[in-house]
Amino acid sequence: MLTMKDIIRDGHPTLREKANEVKLPLSNEDKETLKAMREFLINSQDDEISKRYGLRSGVGLAAPQINVAKRMIAVYLPDDGNGKSYDYMLVNPKIMSHSIQEAYLPTGEGCLSVDENIPGLVHRHHRVTIKAKDIDGNDINLRLKGYPAIVFQHEIDHLNGVMFYDHIDKDHPLQPHPDAVEV
């Protein structure tokens, strides 16, 4: 079982590397890594388990965050606020298209690899289309908007060595961009 001690923190070099494409079919080790990442997210959202093991709650986790420089992410979002849920273990995810319109969370973003609160708005695409493979090598195509789109973009950024605070405007950190949607 993954715990917070398995998650590397800001400043670790792996978080700034571009992760490697994953060979298909997935090795058993890669499958077990993905399953452990998903299990961490589920456990982190369970009040009793998270308290017992000292887990910070998360909705997404990228393999580089556990010091595995491979293009794999897990997202577990049981309710996006609109009654939809997202439970994915993705391999080699790519953003195929995106809206011009931006979106942001009014409270900013957080990250399991960043211990301190970093104030500022993180502007991302309001809508994205993502193509990936699932744990069994099947094609996955997702059309996302709003909060789920933000979550998936945050995790895919990790695969490219990008941290959420890289998107914060240093001069005007709390200023929404014109026409950006608050999510």
Secondary structure, DSSP 8 states (H G I E B T S, - for coil): ---GGGS--TT-GGGGS--B---SS--HHHHHHHHHHHHHHHHHTSHHHHHHHT----SEEEGGGGT--BSEEEEEES--SSS--EEEEEEEEEEEEE-SSEEE-TT---BTTB-S---S---EESEEEEEEE-TTS-EEEEEEESHHHHHHHHHHHHHTT--GGGGS-SSSTT---TT-EE-
